[in-house]
């Protein structure tokens, strides 16, 4: 499970979302499109600043816990 989460996180890291948001911002959105952009940007920023670091920390803990396990 931890390996799957780690792999999925790496796949997300490969997507240049910062660039995509920057391009969308340059489109001079208005009305409903601007609202949707603002909501997505807010979610992305929360994900990037809060959720990702927590996921990284949990992955690190799982890896550290697994170092002492010996499989026969």
Jmol script that loads the backbone (N, CA, C; Angstrom):
load data "model"
ATOM      1  N   UNK A   1       0.821  -1.192   0.000  1.00  0.00           N
ATOM      2  CA  UNK A   1       0.000   0.000   0.000  1.00  0.00           C
ATOM      3  C   UNK A   1       0.870   1.263   0.000  1.00  0.00           C
ATOM      4  N   UNK A   2       1.874   1.311   0.858  1.00  0.00           N
ATOM      5  CA  UNK A   2       2.743   2.491   0.921  1.00  0.00           C
ATOM      6  C   UNK A   2       3.470   2.694  -0.402  1.00  0.00           C
ATOM      7  N   UNK A   3       3.890   1.608  -1.021  1.00  0.00           N
ATOM      8  CA  UNK A   3       4.578   1.712  -2.306  1.00  0.00           C
ATOM      9  C   UNK A   3       3.637   2.264  -3.370  1.00  0.00           C
ATOM     10  N   UNK A   4       2.391   1.827  -3.336  1.00  0.00           N
ATOM     11  CA  UNK A   4       1.398   2.316  -4.300  1.00  0.00           C
ATOM     12  C   UNK A   4       1.154   3.815  -4.111  1.00  0.00           C
ATOM     13  N   UNK A   5       1.020   4.259  -2.869  1.00  0.00           N
ATOM     14  CA  UNK A   5       0.828   5.685  -2.586  1.00  0.00           C
ATOM     15  C   UNK A   5       2.035   6.477  -3.078  1.00  0.00           C
ATOM     16  N   UNK A   6       3.225   5.964  -2.804  1.00  0.00           N
ATOM     17  CA  UNK A   6       4.455   6.628  -3.229  1.00  0.00           C
ATOM     18  C   UNK A   6       4.508   6.735  -4.758  1.00  0.00           C
ATOM     19  N   UNK A   7       4.176   5.645  -5.441  1.00  0.00           N
ATOM     20  CA  UNK A   7       4.191   5.648  -6.906  1.00  0.00           C
ATOM     21  C   UNK A   7       3.169   6.633  -7.474  1.00  0.00           C
ATOM     22  N   UNK A   8       1.978   6.651  -6.885  1.00  0.00           N
ATOM     23  CA  UNK A   8       0.950   7.581  -7.351  1.00  0.00           C
ATOM     24  C   UNK A   8       1.367   9.032  -7.121  1.00  0.00           C
ATOM     25  N   UNK A   9       2.012   9.291  -6.008  1.00  0.00           N
ATOM     26  CA  UNK A   9       2.492  10.641  -5.710  1.00  0.00           C
ATOM     27  C   UNK A   9       3.556  11.054  -6.721  1.00  0.00           C
ATOM     28  N   UNK A  10       4.439  10.136  -7.051  1.00  0.00           N
ATOM     29  CA  UNK A  10       5.481  10.434  -8.046  1.00  0.00           C
ATOM     30  C   UNK A  10       4.857  10.764  -9.395  1.00  0.00           C
ATOM     31  N   UNK A  11       3.799  10.045  -9.763  1.00  0.00           N
ATOM     32  CA  UNK A  11       3.121  10.326 -11.030  1.00  0.00           C
ATOM     33  C   UNK A  11       2.521  11.731 -11.017  1.00  0.00           C
ATOM     34  N   UNK A  12       1.949  12.117  -9.888  1.00  0.00           N
ATOM     35  CA  UNK A  12       1.395  13.465  -9.772  1.00  0.00           C
ATOM     36  C   UNK A  12       2.490  14.515  -9.868  1.00  0.00           C
ATOM     37  N   UNK A  13       3.630  14.231  -9.283  1.00  0.00           N
ATOM     38  CA  UNK A  13       4.750  15.171  -9.330  1.00  0.00           C
ATOM     39  C   UNK A  13       5.245  15.394 -10.754  1.00  0.00           C
ATOM     40  N   UNK A  14       5.009  14.416 -11.635  1.00  0.00           N
ATOM     41  CA  UNK A  14       5.461  14.527 -13.020  1.00  0.00           C
ATOM     42  C   UNK A  14       4.589  15.465 -13.856  1.00  0.00           C
ATOM     43  N   UNK A  15       3.397  15.786 -13.352  1.00  0.00           N
ATOM     44  CA  UNK A  15       2.496  16.676 -14.077  1.00  0.00           C
ATOM     45  C   UNK A  15       2.870  18.118 -13.743  1.00  0.00           C
ATOM     46  N   UNK A  16       3.148  18.928 -14.754  1.00  0.00           N
ATOM     47  CA  UNK A  16       3.575  20.311 -14.496  1.00  0.00           C
ATOM     48  C   UNK A  16       2.391  21.224 -14.157  1.00  0.00           C
ATOM     49  N   UNK A  17       1.742  20.974 -13.027  1.00  0.00           N
ATOM     50  CA  UNK A  17       0.543  21.732 -12.686  1.00  0.00           C
ATOM     51  C   UNK A  17       0.810  23.209 -12.457  1.00  0.00           C
ATOM     52  N   UNK A  18       1.955  23.541 -11.901  1.00  0.00           N
ATOM     53  CA  UNK A  18       2.276  24.961 -11.719  1.00  0.00           C
ATOM     54  C   UNK A  18       2.252  25.686 -13.066  1.00  0.00           C
ATOM     55  N   UNK A  19       2.833  25.063 -14.062  1.00  0.00           N
ATOM     56  CA  UNK A  19       2.853  25.651 -15.402  1.00  0.00           C
ATOM     57  C   UNK A  19       1.446  25.757 -15.976  1.00  0.00           C
ATOM     58  N   UNK A  20       0.639  24.721 -15.765  1.00  0.00           N
ATOM     59  CA  UNK A  20      -0.723  24.720 -16.286  1.00  0.00           C
ATOM     60  C   UNK A  20      -1.559  25.828 -15.648  1.00  0.00           C
ATOM     61  N   UNK A  21      -1.415  26.009 -14.347  1.00  0.00           N
ATOM     62  CA  UNK A  21      -2.147  27.084 -13.683  1.00  0.00           C
ATOM     63  C   UNK A  21      -1.673  28.442 -14.164  1.00  0.00           C
ATOM     64  N   UNK A  22      -0.393  28.582 -14.396  1.00  0.00           N
ATOM     65  CA  UNK A  22       0.145  29.854 -14.900  1.00  0.00           C
ATOM     66  C   UNK A  22      -0.414  30.157 -16.291  1.00  0.00           C
ATOM     67  N   UNK A  23      -0.478  29.137 -17.144  1.00  0.00           N
ATOM     68  CA  UNK A  23      -1.040  29.331 -18.490  1.00  0.00           C
ATOM     69  C   UNK A  23      -2.512  29.715 -18.423  1.00  0.00           C
ATOM     70  N   UNK A  24      -3.259  29.041 -17.551  1.00  0.00           N
ATOM     71  CA  UNK A  24      -4.684  29.340 -17.415  1.00  0.00           C
ATOM     72  C   UNK A  24      -4.892  30.763 -16.897  1.00  0.00           C
ATOM     73  N   UNK A  25      -4.025  31.197 -16.002  1.00  0.00           N
ATOM     74  CA  UNK A  25      -4.127  32.549 -15.451  1.00  0.00           C
ATOM     75  C   UNK A  25      -3.946  33.600 -16.546  1.00  0.00           C
ATOM     76  N   UNK A  26      -3.105  33.307 -17.513  1.00  0.00           N
ATOM     77  CA  UNK A  26      -2.828  34.244 -18.597  1.00  0.00           C
ATOM     78  C   UNK A  26      -3.969  34.331 -19.616  1.00  0.00           C
ATOM     79  N   UNK A  27      -4.963  33.466 -19.468  1.00  0.00           N
ATOM     80  CA  UNK A  27      -6.072  33.436 -20.421  1.00  0.00           C
ATOM     81  C   UNK A  27      -7.113  34.531 -20.146  1.00  0.00           C
ATOM     82  N   UNK A  28      -6.935  35.307 -19.093  1.00  0.00           N
ATOM     83  CA  UNK A  28      -7.884  36.371 -18.751  1.00  0.00           C
ATOM     84  C   UNK A  28      -9.313  35.835 -18.634  1.00  0.00           C
ATOM     85  N   UNK A  29      -9.475  34.845 -17.779  1.00  0.00           N
ATOM     86  CA  UNK A  29     -10.776  34.236 -17.570  1.00  0.00           C
ATOM     87  C   UNK A  29     -11.737  35.212 -16.904  1.00  0.00           C
ATOM     88  N   UNK A  30     -13.026  35.000 -17.130  1.00  0.00           N
ATOM     89  CA  UNK A  30     -14.057  35.818 -16.499  1.00  0.00           C
ATOM     90  C   UNK A  30     -15.235  34.935 -16.101  1.00  0.00           C
ATOM     91  N   UNK A  31     -16.091  35.470 -15.258  1.00  0.00           N
ATOM     92  CA  UNK A  31     -17.332  34.797 -14.900  1.00  0.00           C
ATOM     93  C   UNK A  31     -17.136  33.424 -14.283  1.00  0.00           C
ATOM     94  N   UNK A  32     -17.915  32.480 -14.775  1.00  0.00           N
ATOM     95  CA  UNK A  32     -17.909  31.112 -14.240  1.00  0.00           C
ATOM     96  C   UNK A  32     -16.556  30.440 -14.425  1.00  0.00           C
ATOM     97  N   UNK A  33     -15.896  30.693 -15.531  1.00  0.00           N
ATOM     98  CA  UNK A  33     -14.569  30.105 -15.771  1.00  0.00           C
ATOM     99  C   UNK A  33     -13.567  30.585 -14.729  1.00  0.00           C
ATOM    100  N   UNK A  34     -13.618  31.871 -14.403  1.00  0.00           N
ATOM    101  CA  UNK A  34     -12.716  32.416 -13.387  1.00  0.00           C
ATOM    102  C   UNK A  34     -13.006  31.808 -12.024  1.00  0.00           C
ATOM    103  N   UNK A  35     -14.274  31.632 -11.704  1.00  0.00           N
ATOM    104  CA  UNK A  35     -14.660  31.019 -10.424  1.00  0.00           C
ATOM    105  C   UNK A  35     -14.119  29.596 -10.326  1.00  0.00           C
ATOM    106  N   UNK A  36     -14.286  28.836 -11.405  1.00  0.00           N
ATOM    107  CA  UNK A  36     -13.795  27.449 -11.415  1.00  0.00           C
ATOM    108  C   UNK A  36     -12.274  27.415 -11.290  1.00  0.00           C
ATOM    109  N   UNK A  37     -11.609  28.322 -11.987  1.00  0.00           N
ATOM    110  CA  UNK A  37     -10.151  28.406 -11.895  1.00  0.00           C
ATOM    111  C   UNK A  37      -9.730  28.710 -10.459  1.00  0.00           C
ATOM    112  N   UNK A  38     -10.390  29.686  -9.835  1.00  0.00           N
ATOM    113  CA  UNK A  38     -10.047  30.071  -8.463  1.00  0.00           C
ATOM    114  C   UNK A  38     -10.237  28.912  -7.491  1.00  0.00           C
ATOM    115  N   UNK A  39     -11.315  28.157  -7.666  1.00  0.00           N
ATOM    116  CA  UNK A  39     -11.582  26.998  -6.797  1.00  0.00           C
ATOM    117  C   UNK A  39     -10.501  25.937  -6.985  1.00  0.00           C
ATOM    118  N   UNK A  40     -10.179  25.642  -8.241  1.00  0.00           N
ATOM    119  CA  UNK A  40      -9.145  24.633  -8.523  1.00  0.00           C
ATOM    120  C   UNK A  40      -7.781  25.069  -8.003  1.00  0.00           C
ATOM    121  N   UNK A  41      -7.452  26.336  -8.188  1.00  0.00           N
ATOM    122  CA  UNK A  41      -6.170  26.842  -7.715  1.00  0.00           C
ATOM    123  C   UNK A  41      -6.095  26.746  -6.192  1.00  0.00           C
ATOM    124  N   UNK A  42      -7.175  27.110  -5.520  1.00  0.00           N
ATOM    125  CA  UNK A  42      -7.215  27.019  -4.064  1.00  0.00           C
ATOM    126  C   UNK A  42      -7.021  25.576  -3.595  1.00  0.00           C
ATOM    127  N   UNK A  43      -7.714  24.650  -4.232  1.00  0.00           N
ATOM    128  CA  UNK A  43      -7.562  23.229  -3.871  1.00  0.00           C
ATOM    129  C   UNK A  43      -6.145  22.749  -4.121  1.00  0.00           C
ATOM    130  N   UNK A  44      -5.582  23.139  -5.249  1.00  0.00           N
ATOM    131  CA  UNK A  44      -4.217  22.733  -5.588  1.00  0.00           C
ATOM    132  C   UNK A  44      -3.216  23.277  -4.581  1.00  0.00           C
ATOM    133  N   UNK A  45      -3.382  24.536  -4.201  1.00  0.00           N
ATOM    134  CA  UNK A  45      -2.458  25.135  -3.240  1.00  0.00           C
ATOM    135  C   UNK A  45      -2.558  24.451  -1.872  1.00  0.00           C
ATOM    136  N   UNK A  46      -3.759  24.122  -1.443  1.00  0.00           N
ATOM    137  CA  UNK A  46      -3.929  23.405  -0.178  1.00  0.00           C
ATOM    138  C   UNK A  46      -3.301  22.014  -0.260  1.00  0.00           C
ATOM    139  N   UNK A  47      -3.530  21.351  -1.370  1.00  0.00           N
ATOM    140  CA  UNK A  47      -2.967  20.027  -1.590  1.00  0.00           C
ATOM    141  C   UNK A  47      -1.444  20.087  -1.553  1.00  0.00           C
ATOM    142  N   UNK A  48      -0.901  21.074  -2.252  1.00  0.00           N
ATOM    143  CA  UNK A  48       0.549  21.211  -2.372  1.00  0.00           C
ATOM    144  C   UNK A  48       1.213  21.601  -1.051  1.00  0.00           C
ATOM    145  N   UNK A  49       0.554  22.454  -0.275  1.00  0.00           N
ATOM    146  CA  UNK A  49       1.183  22.961   0.939  1.00  0.00           C
ATOM    147  C   UNK A  49       0.863  22.142   2.187  1.00  0.00           C
ATOM    148  N   UNK A  50      -0.232  21.406   2.182  1.00  0.00           N
ATOM    149  CA  UNK A  50      -0.616  20.670   3.389  1.00  0.00           C
ATOM    150  C   UNK A  50      -0.620  19.159   3.193  1.00  0.00           C
ATOM    151  N   UNK A  51      -1.310  18.710   2.183  1.00  0.00           N
ATOM    152  CA  UNK A  51      -1.479  17.265   2.020  1.00  0.00           C
ATOM    153  C   UNK A  51      -0.209  16.563   1.558  1.00  0.00           C
ATOM    154  N   UNK A  52       0.476  17.128   0.573  1.00  0.00           N
ATOM    155  CA  UNK A  52       1.693  16.479   0.067  1.00  0.00           C
ATOM    156  C   UNK A  52       2.771  16.328   1.132  1.00  0.00           C
ATOM    157  N   UNK A  53       3.050  17.372   1.902  1.00  0.00           N
ATOM    158  CA  UNK A  53       4.054  17.185   2.960  1.00  0.00           C
ATOM    159  C   UNK A  53       3.649  16.108   3.968  1.00  0.00           C
ATOM    160  N   UNK A  54       2.368  16.025   4.272  1.00  0.00           N
ATOM    161  CA  UNK A  54       1.905  14.991   5.204  1.00  0.00           C
ATOM    162  C   UNK A  54       2.078  13.599   4.605  1.00  0.00           C
ATOM    163  N   UNK A  55       1.758  13.459   3.330  1.00  0.00           N
ATOM    164  CA  UNK A  55       1.949  12.175   2.644  1.00  0.00           C
ATOM    165  C   UNK A  55       3.424  11.805   2.639  1.00  0.00           C
ATOM    166  N   UNK A  56       4.290  12.771   2.328  1.00  0.00           N
ATOM    167  CA  UNK A  56       5.732  12.523   2.334  1.00  0.00           C
ATOM    168  C   UNK A  56       6.207  12.047   3.707  1.00  0.00           C
ATOM    169  N   UNK A  57       5.713  12.686   4.744  1.00  0.00           N
ATOM    170  CA  UNK A  57       6.107  12.319   6.105  1.00  0.00           C
ATOM    171  C   UNK A  57       5.644  10.901   6.451  1.00  0.00           C
ATOM    172  N   UNK A  58       4.438  10.559   6.062  1.00  0.00           N
ATOM    173  CA  UNK A  58       3.924   9.216   6.345  1.00  0.00           C
ATOM    174  C   UNK A  58       4.703   8.149   5.569  1.00  0.00           C
ATOM    175  N   UNK A  59       5.039   8.455   4.329  1.00  0.00           N
ATOM    176  CA  UNK A  59       5.846   7.522   3.539  1.00  0.00           C
ATOM    177  C   UNK A  59       7.208   7.321   4.197  1.00  0.00           C
ATOM    178  N   UNK A  60       7.800   8.402   4.648  1.00  0.00           N
ATOM    179  CA  UNK A  60       9.101   8.333   5.323  1.00  0.00           C
ATOM    180  C   UNK A  60       9.015   7.455   6.570  1.00  0.00           C
ATOM    181  N   UNK A  61       7.960   7.629   7.363  1.00  0.00           N
ATOM    182  CA  UNK A  61       7.790   6.826   8.571  1.00  0.00           C
ATOM    183  C   UNK A  61       7.618   5.349   8.251  1.00  0.00           C
ATOM    184  N   UNK A  62       6.849   5.058   7.227  1.00  0.00           N
ATOM    185  CA  UNK A  62       6.643   3.658   6.831  1.00  0.00           C
ATOM    186  C   UNK A  62       7.959   3.039   6.380  1.00  0.00           C
ATOM    187  N   UNK A  63       8.728   3.780   5.604  1.00  0.00           N
ATOM    188  CA  UNK A  63      10.027   3.264   5.148  1.00  0.00           C
ATOM    189  C   UNK A  63      10.962   3.017   6.326  1.00  0.00           C
ATOM    190  N   UNK A  64      10.978   3.940   7.285  1.00  0.00           N
ATOM    191  CA  UNK A  64      11.831   3.769   8.456  1.00  0.00           C
ATOM    192  C   UNK A  64      11.390   2.577   9.290  1.00  0.00           C
ATOM    193  N   UNK A  65      10.094   2.402   9.453  1.00  0.00           N
ATOM    194  CA  UNK A  65       9.570   1.260  10.201  1.00  0.00           C
ATOM    195  C   UNK A  65       9.927  -0.056   9.513  1.00  0.00           C
ATOM    196  N   UNK A  66       9.925  -0.043   8.194  1.00  0.00           N
ATOM    197  CA  UNK A  66      10.194  -1.253   7.438  1.00  0.00           C
ATOM    198  C   UNK A  66      11.659  -1.644   7.390  1.00  0.00           C
ATOM    199  N   UNK A  67      12.555  -0.771   7.761  1.00  0.00           N
ATOM    200  CA  UNK A  67      13.993  -1.069   7.685  1.00  0.00           C
ATOM    201  C   UNK A  67      14.387  -2.161   8.667  1.00  0.00           C
ATOM    202  N   UNK A  68      13.713  -2.265   9.784  1.00  0.00           N
ATOM    203  CA  UNK A  68      14.089  -3.257  10.786  1.00  0.00           C
ATOM    204  C   UNK A  68      13.445  -4.613  10.579  1.00  0.00           C
ATOM    205  N   UNK A  69      12.583  -4.727   9.587  1.00  0.00           N
ATOM    206  CA  UNK A  69      11.875  -5.982   9.338  1.00  0.00           C
ATOM    207  C   UNK A  69      12.734  -6.877   8.461  1.00  0.00           C
ATOM    208  N   UNK A  70      12.892  -8.113   8.896  1.00  0.00           N
ATOM    209  CA  UNK A  70      13.636  -9.095   8.098  1.00  0.00           C
ATOM    210  C   UNK A  70      12.672 -10.158   7.631  1.00  0.00           C
ATOM    211  N   UNK A  71      12.700 -10.418   6.340  1.00  0.00           N
ATOM    212  CA  UNK A  71      11.845 -11.438   5.753  1.00  0.00           C
ATOM    213  C   UNK A  71      12.669 -12.679   5.486  1.00  0.00           C
ATOM    214  N   UNK A  72      12.099 -13.813   5.813  1.00  0.00           N
ATOM    215  CA  UNK A  72      12.820 -15.078   5.620  1.00  0.00           C
ATOM    216  C   UNK A  72      12.161 -15.887   4.536  1.00  0.00           C
TER     217      UNK A  72
END
end "model"
wireframe off; spacefill off
backbone 0.3
color backbone group
